Amino acid sequence: MNEAVVLAGIMAPIIGMVIELIKRTKIDNQWMPHLSVLAGIIVGLVFALATGAGLFLYGLAGMISGAAASGLYDLIANTKGGK
């Protein structure tokens, strides 16, 4: 689990850049937190395939970094209809 947290710290800036690119499109902002988590999982799986590491661990790290990049609070607030 500690490895997932370290990987999430490494991947978070990459996910942040991907999300900034997505924000410049006409996608509704309410979907950004969900897209951030999804992009994190995808980037994590790409990292896993590139390094030959475990898919679950890297997918988990990607999910954590995607949530961190968007802000976990935004994800919860948008899901519950807040803001």
N, C-alpha and C positions, 0 to 999 in steps of 0.2 A: 504493500500500500504506500509506503514511503516513496518508492520509485515512481508511482503514479503522480504524487504531489510534485516531485522534482520535475517530471516530464511536463506536467501542467504549467509549471512556471516557465519552462522553456518555450512551450507552444503558445502561451497566452498572447505574446506580442504578434505572432503570426496570425492568430485568429482575429486579433484586433484589426490588423491590416485588411484581412479578407472582409470583415464586417464593414469597415469604412468604405470599401469599394462597393459593397452591396447597398449601403445607405445612399449612395449617389444615384441609384436607380429609382424607379417610381414605385417601388414596393412599399406598402403601408408600414409605417413604423411599429405598429402593434405586433408585427411578425418578427421584428429584429431579434428579440431575445431567443425565440425558438430557432431562428435561422443561425444564430450564433452557436447554440448548443449543437445543432446539426452539423455546422461547418467544423466545429471542434472535433466531433466524432469522426468525420470524414478525414480531416487532417491527421488525427491520431492513427486511423487505420492505414493511411498512406505512409506515415512514419513507420508503422509496424511492418508493412510489406517491404519497405525499402531497407529496413535493418534486419529483417528476419526474426523480429521479436514477437512476443505474444500479442495477438489481436485484442484480447479482452483488456489487458493492462493498458495498452496504448489507446484503445477506444475509451476506456474510463478516464485516462489522463486528458484526452481530447474533450470529453464531456465536461470535466472539471474546468479546463481552460476556457472552453466556450462559455460556460456559466460565469466565470470570472471576467471574461472580456466584455460581456454584456451587462453584467451586474445581476446577481441572483435576485435581488430585490425587484428589478424591472420585470423579470420573468414571472415572479409570483404576482406582482401587481397587475400585469397585463392579463394573466390567466384568470384572476378573480374579477376582472373588469374595473380595476382601479385606475387612477390617474385621470 
